[in-house]
């Protein structure tokens, strides 16, 4: 009989543990997605900087080429600068929290000899 009462007392234990752990699981998922978005932004910034440097090397407009290499969502979150033969792209990754995105801004640069 004693065992039967012990099981009845623990009946909602797993539900309570799940409810207590759910915020931690959601936070871990959000952090993982943010890190993936930041890595993706770095890959995009690398490609855009290279596109700008190639355009600069062929006598074209580096800023327009770098911006053209990025997807539409990045239009407002990118800063392209050209200094001599170096093209630098700063890109803010997508994020539901703007303060987090500002701190995770990625920078990539590529160099070429202008024509």
Long-range contacts (C-beta under 8 A, 24 or more apart in sequence): 30-96, 34-93, 34-95, 34-100, 34-104, 37-93, 37-94, 37-95, 38-93, 38-104, 38-106, 40-93, 41-74, 41-91, 41-92, 41-93, 41-94, 41-104, 41-106, 42-91, 42-106, 42-108, 44-69, 44-70, 44-71, 44-74, 44-91, 45-78, 45-89, 45-90, 45-91, 45-106, 45-107, 45-108, 46-108, 46-110, 48-78, 48-80, 48-89, 48-91, 48-108, 49-87, 49-88, 49-89, 49-108, 49-109, 49-110, 50-110, 52-80, 52-82, 52-87, 52-89, 52-110, 53-85, 53-86, 53-87, 53-110, 53-111, 53-112, 54-112, 56-82, 56-85, 56-87, 56-112, 56-114, 57-85, 57-112, 57-113, 57-114, 57-115, 58-115, 59-114, 59-115, 62-87, 63-87, 77-101, 84-114, 85-111, 85-112, 85-113, 85-114, 86-110, 86-111, 87-111, 87-112
